[in-house]
Amino acid sequence: MDVQATGVRDVESLDTEYKYIVHVRGLETFRNVMRQEGINIPETSNPHASLTSTKRLDMKSYKENGLVWSYSIIRVTRNEDVIEEG
C-alpha cells in the first residue's frame, strides 16, 4: 500500500463528518445504541432523529435488524484553501 496515499486518506478523514437523518422504529433502543457509539440523542427527539458523527455508522444493519425504518447519510467535508498570505 502506498504510504503517501494512506497519509492523505487519514487527513481527509479528519475533515469528514457524517450527518444522519433517521426515521427510528424504537426511539429508546436507538438512543441506547447511539449512546454506546458516543452519540447523544436528545430526549425531545421524535421518531425522526438527526445526528452527526465523525464515524461512519452501520445504518444498513440497524435497518436490517428493525431498529430504523429508513435513513439518509450525508458526507460533509471541510476544505480549507489559503487565499492570501502576507
C-alpha positions as CSV (number, residue, x, y, z in Angstrom):
1,M,0.0,0.0,0.0
2,D,1.2,3.5,-0.8
3,V,2.2,5.2,2.4
4,Q,1.6,8.7,0.9
5,A,-1.9,7.8,-0.2
6,T,-2.6,6.4,3.3
7,G,-1.5,9.7,4.9
8,V,-3.7,11.7,2.5
9,R,-6.7,9.4,3.4
10,D,-6.1,10.0,7.1
11,V,-6.1,13.8,6.7
12,E,-9.3,13.6,4.6
13,S,-11.0,11.6,7.4
14,L,-10.2,14.3,9.9
15,D,-12.1,16.8,7.7
16,T,-15.0,14.5,7.1
17,E,-18.2,14.3,9.2
18,Y,-21.3,12.3,8.6
19,K,-24.8,13.7,9.1
20,Y,-27.6,11.1,9.6
21,I,-31.3,11.6,9.2
22,V,-33.1,8.6,10.6
23,H,-36.7,7.5,10.8
24,V,-36.5,5.5,14.0
25,R,-38.7,2.5,14.9
26,G,-37.7,2.1,18.6
27,L,-36.5,5.5,19.8
28,E,-35.4,4.5,23.3
29,T,-33.5,1.5,21.9
30,F,-31.9,3.6,19.2
31,R,-30.9,6.2,21.8
32,N,-29.2,3.5,23.9
33,V,-27.3,2.1,20.8
34,M,-26.2,5.6,19.8
35,R,-25.1,6.3,23.4
36,Q,-22.8,3.2,23.1
37,E,-21.3,4.8,20.0
38,G,-20.7,8.0,22.0
39,I,-23.6,10.0,20.4
40,N,-26.3,11.5,22.5
41,I,-29.8,11.8,21.1
42,P,-31.9,14.4,22.8
43,E,-34.9,13.3,24.8
44,T,-37.0,15.7,22.8
45,S,-36.3,13.9,19.6
46,N,-39.3,12.4,17.8
47,P,-39.2,9.3,15.6
48,H,-37.1,11.4,13.1
49,A,-33.7,11.9,14.6
50,S,-30.9,14.0,13.1
51,L,-27.3,13.4,14.4
52,T,-23.7,13.9,13.3
53,S,-20.6,11.9,13.9
54,T,-17.1,11.6,12.6
55,K,-17.6,7.8,12.4
56,R,-19.5,6.1,9.6
57,L,-22.2,4.2,11.4
58,D,-23.6,0.9,10.0
59,M,-27.1,2.1,9.4
60,K,-27.8,-0.7,7.0
61,S,-27.5,-3.3,9.8
62,Y,-29.7,-1.2,12.0
63,K,-32.4,-1.2,9.3
64,E,-32.0,-4.9,8.7
65,N,-32.4,-5.6,12.5
66,G,-35.5,-3.5,12.6
67,L,-34.2,-0.6,14.7
68,V,-34.8,2.1,12.0
69,W,-37.4,2.4,9.2
70,S,-35.2,4.4,6.9
71,Y,-32.1,6.6,6.9
72,S,-30.0,9.0,4.9
73,I,-26.3,9.5,5.3
74,I,-24.7,12.8,4.2
75,R,-21.0,13.1,4.0
76,V,-19.9,16.6,4.9
77,T,-16.3,17.6,4.0
78,R,-14.5,20.7,5.0
79,N,-12.0,22.1,2.6
80,E,-9.6,24.8,3.5
81,D,-7.8,26.9,0.9
82,V,-5.2,29.5,1.6
83,I,-6.5,32.6,-0.2
84,E,-3.9,35.1,1.0
85,E,-0.6,35.2,2.8
86,G,1.4,38.2,3.7
